[in-house]
Amino acid sequence: MVRPRERQPRHGVRLRPQTAWIVATWLVATTSLASVATAAPPVQADIDPGWWHTGFLVDYGLIGLGALGYFARNREPTTSALFGPVYDPKNPAAILDPKFSDRIGRTHLEEGDGETVSTGQATMLVAAGGVYLLVEQGIGLLGNRQGRQLMFHETVVGYLETVALSTGTNALIKNFVGRLRPDFQDRVRRWHCAKGDLDASRCPAGIQPLSADADENEKIWFDGRRSFMSGHSVSAMNFTGYLSLSIGGQYVWGEDATATSRSVGLAAQALLLTTGMFVAGSRFDDGRHHFGDVMTGSVFGLAIANFSYWRRFGTNGRPRARKAAGETTVSLEPGPGTAGLAVLVRYK
Protein backbone atom coordinates (compact mmCIF):
# COMPACT_ATOMS: atom_id res chain seq x y z
CA MET A 1 0.00 0.00 0.00
CA VAL A 2 1.25 3.47 -0.88
CA ARG A 3 1.75 5.59 2.19
CA PRO A 4 0.67 9.25 2.17
CA ARG A 5 3.55 11.57 1.52
CA GLU A 6 4.66 13.43 4.60
CA ARG A 7 4.23 17.18 4.36
CA GLN A 8 7.50 19.03 4.24
CA PRO A 9 8.07 21.42 7.15
CA ARG A 10 7.41 25.04 6.45
CA HIS A 11 10.17 27.57 6.81
CA GLY A 12 7.81 30.38 7.63
CA VAL A 13 8.83 33.73 6.25
CA ARG A 14 12.53 33.34 7.01
CA LEU A 15 14.70 34.50 4.11
CA ARG A 16 18.30 33.51 3.68
CA PRO A 17 20.68 36.46 3.63
CA GLN A 18 21.17 37.60 0.02
CA THR A 19 23.08 40.82 0.56
CA ALA A 20 24.42 41.14 -2.98
CA TRP A 21 20.98 40.70 -4.52
CA ILE A 22 19.29 43.13 -2.14
CA VAL A 23 21.94 45.82 -2.72
CA ALA A 24 21.79 45.38 -6.50
CA THR A 25 18.00 45.48 -6.57
CA TRP A 26 17.84 48.59 -4.41
CA LEU A 27 20.40 50.29 -6.67
CA VAL A 28 18.25 49.58 -9.71
CA ALA A 29 15.08 50.68 -7.91
CA THR A 30 16.67 53.87 -6.59
CA THR A 31 18.05 54.75 -10.01
CA SER A 32 14.62 54.14 -11.55
CA LEU A 33 12.83 56.39 -9.09
CA ALA A 34 15.42 59.16 -9.29
CA SER A 35 15.93 59.07 -13.08
CA VAL A 36 15.40 62.31 -15.00
CA ALA A 37 14.06 62.16 -18.56
CA THR A 38 16.23 64.42 -20.73
CA ALA A 39 14.97 66.09 -23.89
CA ALA A 40 11.44 65.40 -22.66
CA PRO A 41 8.55 66.41 -24.89
CA PRO A 42 6.23 69.18 -23.72
CA VAL A 43 3.65 68.30 -21.12
CA GLN A 44 -0.03 68.98 -21.60
CA ALA A 45 -1.39 71.15 -18.86
CA ASP A 46 -4.94 71.57 -20.11
CA ILE A 47 -6.62 68.70 -21.96
CA ASP A 48 -9.47 69.49 -24.33
CA PRO A 49 -12.36 67.08 -24.91
CA GLY A 50 -10.51 65.61 -27.91
CA TRP A 51 -7.59 64.27 -25.87
CA TRP A 52 -7.83 60.73 -27.32
CA HIS A 53 -5.95 59.98 -30.53
CA THR A 54 -5.00 57.02 -32.71
CA GLY A 55 -1.52 56.81 -31.21
CA PHE A 56 -3.07 55.03 -28.25
CA LEU A 57 -3.79 52.04 -30.49
CA VAL A 58 -0.11 51.15 -30.16
CA ASP A 59 -0.58 50.89 -26.39
CA TYR A 60 -3.61 48.64 -26.77
CA GLY A 61 -1.68 46.47 -29.21
CA LEU A 62 1.18 46.01 -26.74
CA ILE A 63 -1.30 44.96 -24.07
CA GLY A 64 -2.84 42.45 -26.47
CA LEU A 65 0.53 40.98 -27.46
CA GLY A 66 1.53 40.62 -23.83
CA ALA A 67 -1.73 38.86 -23.00
CA LEU A 68 -1.24 36.42 -25.88
CA GLY A 69 2.26 35.58 -24.69
CA TYR A 70 0.96 34.85 -21.21
CA PHE A 71 -1.15 31.96 -22.51
CA ALA A 72 2.07 30.10 -23.34
CA ARG A 73 2.80 29.61 -19.64
CA ASN A 74 1.28 26.12 -19.39
CA ARG A 75 2.91 24.68 -22.49
CA GLU A 76 5.69 22.12 -22.33
CA PRO A 77 9.07 23.65 -23.25
CA THR A 78 10.12 22.42 -26.69
CA THR A 79 13.88 22.89 -26.21
CA SER A 80 16.48 21.48 -23.86
CA ALA A 81 17.84 23.79 -21.18
CA LEU A 82 19.99 26.51 -22.76
CA PHE A 83 22.14 26.53 -19.62
CA GLY A 84 22.46 24.35 -16.54
CA PRO A 85 21.79 20.58 -16.35
CA VAL A 86 19.92 19.14 -19.33
CA TYR A 87 17.05 16.67 -18.97
CA ASP A 88 16.81 13.79 -21.47
CA PRO A 89 13.26 12.34 -21.48
CA LYS A 90 14.62 9.14 -23.08
CA ASN A 91 16.96 8.64 -20.12
CA PRO A 92 15.33 10.30 -17.09
CA ALA A 93 17.58 8.50 -14.62
CA ALA A 94 20.62 10.43 -15.90
CA ILE A 95 19.40 13.70 -14.37
CA LEU A 96 19.35 12.03 -10.93
CA ASP A 97 23.14 11.87 -10.92
CA PRO A 98 24.39 13.22 -7.54
CA LYS A 99 26.68 15.66 -9.37
CA PHE A 100 23.56 17.72 -10.19
CA SER A 101 22.14 17.68 -6.67
CA ASP A 102 23.67 20.99 -5.59
CA ARG A 103 21.79 22.73 -8.40
CA ILE A 104 18.54 20.81 -8.84
CA GLY A 105 18.35 18.67 -5.70
CA ARG A 106 16.00 20.76 -3.55
CA THR A 107 12.83 19.19 -2.13
CA HIS A 108 9.68 20.02 -4.07
CA LEU A 109 7.21 22.01 -1.99
CA GLU A 110 3.51 21.48 -2.42
CA GLU A 111 2.00 24.03 -4.75
CA GLY A 112 0.42 26.90 -2.82
CA ASP A 113 0.54 25.45 0.69
CA GLY A 114 4.30 25.02 0.80
CA GLU A 115 5.22 28.37 -0.71
CA THR A 116 5.93 31.57 1.20
CA VAL A 117 4.00 33.52 -1.46
CA SER A 118 1.76 31.43 -3.70
CA THR A 119 0.88 32.26 -7.29
CA GLY A 120 -2.64 33.14 -6.17
CA GLN A 121 -1.35 35.56 -3.55
CA ALA A 122 1.02 37.19 -6.04
CA THR A 123 -1.86 37.61 -8.49
CA MET A 124 -3.94 39.25 -5.77
CA LEU A 125 -1.14 41.74 -5.09
CA VAL A 126 -0.99 42.71 -8.77
CA ALA A 127 -4.78 43.03 -8.88
CA ALA A 128 -4.72 45.17 -5.71
CA GLY A 129 -2.27 47.53 -7.42
CA GLY A 130 -4.67 47.94 -10.32
CA VAL A 131 -7.60 48.59 -7.98
CA TYR A 132 -5.59 51.25 -6.14
CA LEU A 133 -4.83 53.11 -9.38
CA LEU A 134 -8.44 52.88 -10.54
CA VAL A 135 -9.72 54.31 -7.26
CA GLU A 136 -7.05 57.00 -6.97
CA GLN A 137 -7.45 58.20 -10.54
CA GLY A 138 -11.21 57.68 -10.52
CA ILE A 139 -11.65 60.10 -7.62
CA GLY A 140 -10.02 62.87 -9.64
CA LEU A 141 -11.99 61.91 -12.74
CA LEU A 142 -15.33 62.01 -10.92
CA GLY A 143 -14.39 65.36 -9.43
CA ASN A 144 -14.36 66.86 -12.95
CA ARG A 145 -10.84 68.15 -12.44
CA GLN A 146 -9.43 69.63 -15.63
CA GLY A 147 -7.21 67.28 -17.59
CA ARG A 148 -8.05 64.17 -15.58
CA GLN A 149 -9.29 62.18 -18.58
CA LEU A 150 -5.81 61.78 -20.05
CA MET A 151 -4.25 61.30 -16.61
CA PHE A 152 -6.69 58.47 -15.84
CA HIS A 153 -6.18 56.85 -19.22
CA GLU A 154 -2.38 57.00 -19.20
CA THR A 155 -2.03 55.77 -15.63
CA VAL A 156 -4.37 52.80 -15.97
CA VAL A 157 -3.35 51.80 -19.50
CA GLY A 158 0.29 52.13 -18.47
CA TYR A 159 -0.27 49.71 -15.62
CA LEU A 160 -2.07 47.22 -17.86
CA GLU A 161 0.74 47.50 -20.38
CA THR A 162 3.52 46.94 -17.88
CA VAL A 163 1.79 43.89 -16.36
CA ALA A 164 0.89 42.36 -19.74
CA LEU A 165 4.32 42.93 -21.31
CA SER A 166 6.30 41.67 -18.33
CA THR A 167 4.25 38.52 -17.69
CA GLY A 168 3.68 37.71 -21.36
CA THR A 169 7.30 38.15 -22.38
CA ASN A 170 8.51 36.17 -19.39
CA ALA A 171 6.17 33.27 -20.24
CA LEU A 172 7.73 33.04 -23.69
CA ILE A 173 11.26 33.31 -22.31
CA LYS A 174 10.57 30.51 -19.82
CA ASN A 175 9.59 28.12 -22.59
CA PHE A 176 12.47 29.17 -24.82
CA VAL A 177 15.20 28.83 -22.17
CA GLY A 178 13.82 25.67 -20.53
CA ARG A 179 15.99 25.90 -17.42
CA LEU A 180 15.45 23.20 -14.79
CA ARG A 181 14.16 24.33 -11.41
CA PRO A 182 16.16 23.72 -8.21
CA ASP A 183 13.73 20.92 -7.22
CA PHE A 184 13.77 19.15 -10.60
CA GLN A 185 15.29 15.88 -9.36
CA ASP A 186 12.44 15.49 -6.87
CA ARG A 187 9.94 16.24 -9.64
CA VAL A 188 11.58 13.57 -11.82
CA ARG A 189 11.14 10.94 -9.13
CA ARG A 190 7.53 11.84 -8.44
CA TRP A 191 6.68 12.00 -12.16
CA HIS A 192 8.52 8.96 -13.50
CA CYS A 193 8.14 6.72 -10.46
CA ALA A 194 4.36 7.13 -10.61
CA LYS A 195 4.51 6.13 -14.28
CA GLY A 196 6.87 3.22 -13.66
CA ASP A 197 9.64 4.68 -15.84
CA LEU A 198 12.38 4.42 -13.19
CA ASP A 199 14.08 1.49 -11.53
CA ALA A 200 12.49 0.76 -8.15
CA SER A 201 15.81 1.49 -6.42
CA ARG A 202 15.45 5.13 -7.45
CA CYS A 203 11.89 5.44 -6.17
CA PRO A 204 11.55 6.13 -2.40
CA ALA A 205 8.89 4.11 -0.64
CA GLY A 206 5.51 5.80 -0.65
CA ILE A 207 6.46 8.50 -3.15
CA GLN A 208 3.41 10.34 -4.49
CA PRO A 209 2.67 12.02 -7.85
CA LEU A 210 3.15 15.76 -8.03
CA SER A 211 -0.63 16.13 -7.75
CA ALA A 212 -3.61 13.82 -7.31
CA ASP A 213 -5.27 15.57 -10.26
CA ALA A 214 -3.93 14.27 -13.59
CA ASP A 215 -4.04 17.64 -15.39
CA GLU A 216 -2.45 19.47 -12.47
CA ASN A 217 0.17 16.75 -12.17
CA GLU A 218 1.18 17.30 -15.80
CA LYS A 219 1.16 21.07 -15.41
CA ILE A 220 3.53 20.93 -12.41
CA TRP A 221 5.80 18.57 -14.31
CA PHE A 222 6.07 20.87 -17.33
CA ASP A 223 6.62 23.80 -15.00
CA GLY A 224 9.74 22.12 -13.64
CA ARG A 225 11.55 23.13 -16.84
CA ARG A 226 10.52 26.78 -16.71
CA SER A 227 12.81 28.25 -14.07
CA PHE A 228 14.25 31.23 -15.97
CA MET A 229 13.11 33.93 -15.25
CA SER A 230 11.24 33.93 -11.95
CA GLY A 231 7.67 34.96 -12.73
CA HIS A 232 7.02 36.02 -9.13
CA SER A 233 10.12 38.26 -9.22
CA VAL A 234 9.15 39.81 -12.55
CA SER A 235 5.60 40.54 -11.42
CA ALA A 236 6.51 41.69 -7.90
CA MET A 237 9.18 44.18 -8.94
CA ASN A 238 7.19 45.21 -12.01
CA PHE A 239 3.98 46.17 -10.25
CA THR A 240 5.69 47.66 -7.19
CA GLY A 241 8.04 49.57 -9.50
CA TYR A 242 5.22 51.06 -11.57
CA LEU A 243 3.18 51.96 -8.49
CA SER A 244 6.26 53.56 -6.93
CA LEU A 245 6.83 55.64 -10.06
CA SER A 246 3.17 56.66 -10.20
CA ILE A 247 3.21 57.67 -6.53
CA GLY A 248 6.47 59.53 -7.07
CA GLY A 249 5.09 61.51 -9.99
CA GLN A 250 2.11 62.69 -8.00
CA TYR A 251 3.37 62.95 -4.44
CA VAL A 252 7.20 63.00 -4.39
CA TRP A 253 8.82 64.76 -7.36
CA GLY A 254 5.74 66.02 -9.21
CA GLU A 255 4.86 69.70 -9.42
CA ASP A 256 1.90 69.21 -7.07
CA ALA A 257 4.01 67.56 -4.35
CA THR A 258 4.16 69.07 -0.87
CA ALA A 259 6.44 68.44 2.08
CA THR A 260 3.80 66.20 3.66
CA SER A 261 3.02 64.31 0.46
CA ARG A 262 6.74 63.68 -0.13
CA SER A 263 7.14 62.09 3.28
CA VAL A 264 4.09 59.87 2.82
CA GLY A 265 5.03 59.08 -0.77
CA LEU A 266 8.58 58.06 0.10
CA ALA A 267 7.30 55.80 2.86
CA ALA A 268 4.83 54.20 0.42
CA GLN A 269 7.58 53.67 -2.15
CA ALA A 270 9.85 52.06 0.44
CA LEU A 271 7.04 49.74 1.57
CA LEU A 272 6.17 48.77 -2.00
CA LEU A 273 9.74 47.99 -3.06
CA THR A 274 10.43 46.11 0.17
CA THR A 275 7.34 44.00 -0.52
CA GLY A 276 8.55 43.34 -4.05
CA MET A 277 11.99 42.27 -2.81
CA PHE A 278 10.44 40.01 -0.18
CA VAL A 279 8.28 38.23 -2.77
CA ALA A 280 11.22 37.86 -5.15
CA GLY A 281 13.59 36.64 -2.45
CA SER A 282 11.10 34.06 -1.21
CA ARG A 283 11.32 32.25 -4.55
CA PHE A 284 14.98 31.51 -3.94
CA ASP A 285 14.39 30.59 -0.32
CA ASP A 286 11.57 28.21 -1.27
CA GLY A 287 13.73 26.43 -3.83
CA ARG A 288 11.50 27.45 -6.72
CA HIS A 289 14.21 29.39 -8.56
CA HIS A 290 17.95 29.82 -8.86
CA PHE A 291 19.64 33.02 -7.74
CA GLY A 292 20.08 34.22 -11.32
CA ASP A 293 16.39 33.63 -12.09
CA VAL A 294 15.35 35.91 -9.24
CA MET A 295 17.93 38.61 -9.93
CA THR A 296 17.26 38.76 -13.66
CA GLY A 297 13.50 38.68 -13.18
CA SER A 298 13.64 41.56 -10.71
CA VAL A 299 15.69 43.78 -13.01
CA PHE A 300 13.52 42.84 -16.02
CA GLY A 301 10.32 43.70 -14.15
CA LEU A 302 11.68 47.10 -13.10
CA ALA A 303 12.88 47.82 -16.64
CA ILE A 304 9.42 47.19 -18.13
CA ALA A 305 7.82 49.35 -15.42
CA ASN A 306 10.16 52.22 -16.31
CA PHE A 307 9.48 51.79 -20.02
CA SER A 308 5.72 51.97 -19.51
CA TYR A 309 5.81 54.89 -17.09
CA TRP A 310 8.43 57.28 -18.48
CA ARG A 311 7.15 57.19 -22.03
CA ARG A 312 3.83 58.48 -20.67
CA PHE A 313 4.80 60.91 -17.93
CA GLY A 314 7.31 63.72 -17.48
CA THR A 315 9.34 64.45 -14.38
CA ASN A 316 6.64 66.85 -13.19
CA GLY A 317 4.15 63.98 -12.97
CA ARG A 318 2.01 65.22 -15.87
CA PRO A 319 1.17 63.20 -19.00
CA ARG A 320 3.44 63.84 -21.95
CA ALA A 321 1.90 65.49 -25.00
CA ARG A 322 2.00 62.34 -27.09
CA LYS A 323 0.66 62.64 -30.60
CA ALA A 324 -0.16 60.04 -33.19
CA ALA A 325 2.72 57.78 -34.14
CA GLY A 326 3.09 59.50 -37.50
CA GLU A 327 3.95 62.80 -35.81
CA THR A 328 6.88 61.42 -33.82
CA THR A 329 10.44 61.56 -35.19
CA VAL A 330 13.62 59.81 -34.06
CA SER A 331 17.07 61.17 -34.93
CA LEU A 332 20.75 60.65 -34.14
CA GLU A 333 22.65 63.75 -33.12
CA PRO A 334 26.04 64.51 -31.51
CA GLY A 335 26.00 63.61 -27.84
CA PRO A 336 27.12 65.77 -24.92
CA GLY A 337 30.70 66.96 -25.22
CA THR A 338 32.79 65.96 -28.21
CA ALA A 339 32.14 62.22 -28.43
CA GLY A 340 29.21 59.89 -28.80
CA LEU A 341 25.75 60.07 -30.30
CA ALA A 342 22.39 60.76 -28.69
CA VAL A 343 19.10 59.25 -29.74
CA LEU A 344 16.44 61.97 -29.59
CA VAL A 345 12.70 61.35 -29.79
CA ARG A 346 10.69 64.45 -30.69
CA TYR A 347 6.95 64.82 -30.33
CA LYS A 348 5.57 67.43 -32.70
Secondary structure, DSSP 8 states (H G I E B T S, - for coil): -----------TT-----HHHHHHHHHHHHHHHH---TT---B-SS--TT---TTHHHHHHHHHHHHHHHGGGGS---S--SSS----TT-GGGGG-GGGHHHH------TTTTSSS-HHHHHHHHHHHHHHHHHHHHHHHHTT-TTHHHHHHHHHHHHHHHHHHHHHHHHHHHHHH----TTHHHHHHHHHHHHT-S-GGGS-TT---S-SSHHHHHHHHHHTT--SS-HHHHHHHHHHHHHHHHHIIIIISSTT--HHHHHHHHHHHHHHHHHHHHHHHHHHHTTSS-HHHHHHHHHHHHHHHHHHHHTTB-TTSSBB----GGGEEEEEEE-STTS-EEEEEEE-
